[in-house]
């Protein structure tokens, strides 16, 4: 039986302006969106709530995006699709993110339509 539950996007971004921009944009598309400011907050939310897609920064205080994905895997082996958006991409982080199953890594500044396209394509493929 199909439910009408809104897809939940969790945004982990320590820059308040970007965090708010993501939340407002995703909500305007009809997604339930929760914005948090570090990996610990993201992990706490994911422990208690369904998350259908994670958008995370790589470099954040307290817990970076790679560690967040590693910790999520311990809780939910089938983690949601993850999109990492960061200003700091290096080969080691790129490889580790791919090993952990991240959908993609995008650099800041980025094309927001591309971000939305990746999310919507992922949800379309899952339906």
ZIBELMO-V223032 format. One record per pair of residues at least 4 apart in sequence whose C-alpha atoms are under 7 Angstrom apart, sorted by the first residue. I is the first residue (numbers start at 1). GAP is how many residues later the second one is. D is the distance in Angstrom with one decimal. If there is no record, write none. Layout:
I;GAP;D
I;GAP;D
This chain:
6;25;5.8
6;26;6.0
7;24;5.4
7;25;6.1
7;45;5.9
8;23;6.0
8;24;4.8
8;25;5.7
8;43;5.3
8;44;5.1
8;45;6.6
9;22;6.8
9;23;6.3
9;24;4.8
9;25;6.4
9;42;6.2
9;43;5.9
9;44;4.8
9;45;5.8
10;23;5.9
10;24;5.0
10;25;6.1
10;41;6.4
10;43;6.3
10;44;4.9
10;45;6.2
11;8;6.9
11;23;6.1
11;24;4.7
11;25;6.1
11;43;6.0
11;44;4.8
11;45;5.8
12;23;6.1
12;24;5.0
12;25;5.5
12;26;5.8
12;27;6.5
12;30;6.1
12;43;6.2
12;44;4.5
12;45;6.2
13;6;5.4
13;23;6.5
13;24;5.1
13;25;6.5
13;43;5.9
13;44;5.2
14;23;4.3
14;24;5.9
14;46;5.9
15;4;6.1
16;4;6.1
17;4;6.1
18;4;6.1
19;4;6.3
19;16;6.1
20;4;6.0
21;4;6.0
22;4;6.0
23;4;6.0
23;10;5.6
23;11;6.7
23;12;6.2
24;4;6.1
25;4;6.6
26;4;6.7
26;5;5.6
26;7;6.4
27;4;4.9
27;5;5.9
27;6;5.9
36;5;5.9
36;6;6.1
37;4;6.8
38;4;6.4
38;22;5.7
38;23;6.0
38;24;6.5
38;25;6.4
39;4;6.1
39;23;6.7
39;24;4.7
39;25;6.1
39;26;6.6
39;29;5.5
40;4;6.2
40;22;6.8
40;23;6.2
41;4;6.2
42;4;6.2
43;4;6.1
43;25;6.8
43;29;6.6
44;4;6.8
45;4;5.9
46;4;6.5
46;5;6.3
51;29;6.5
52;28;5.3
53;27;5.2
53;28;5.1
53;29;6.1
54;26;6.6
54;27;6.2
54;28;4.7
54;29;6.3
55;27;5.9
55;28;4.9
55;29;5.9
56;9;6.0
56;27;6.4
56;28;4.9
56;29;6.2
57;8;5.8
57;27;5.6
57;28;5.1
57;29;5.2
58;6;5.5
58;7;4.3
58;8;6.6
58;26;6.4
58;27;6.8
58;28;5.5
59;5;5.1
59;6;6.5
60;4;5.0
63;4;6.2
63;5;6.4
64;4;6.2
65;4;6.3
66;4;6.3
66;31;6.4
67;4;6.1
68;4;6.1
69;4;6.2
70;4;6.8
71;4;6.8
72;4;5.8
72;7;6.5
73;4;4.6
73;5;7.0
73;6;6.0
81;21;6.6
81;22;6.1
82;20;4.9
82;21;5.4
83;19;6.1
83;20;5.5
83;21;5.2
83;22;6.1
84;20;6.3
84;21;4.7
84;22;6.2
85;20;5.8
85;21;4.7
85;22;5.7
85;23;6.6
86;20;6.3
86;21;5.0
86;22;5.5
87;20;5.3
87;21;4.9
89;4;6.6
89;5;6.7
90;4;6.1
91;4;6.1
92;4;6.1
93;4;5.9
94;4;6.3
95;4;6.2
96;4;6.2
97;4;6.4
97;5;5.3
98;4;5.2
106;4;6.9
111;4;6.8
112;4;6.3
113;4;6.0
114;4;6.2
115;4;6.4
116;4;6.1
117;4;5.9
118;4;6.1
119;4;6.3
120;4;6.0
121;4;6.2
122;4;6.3
123;4;6.4
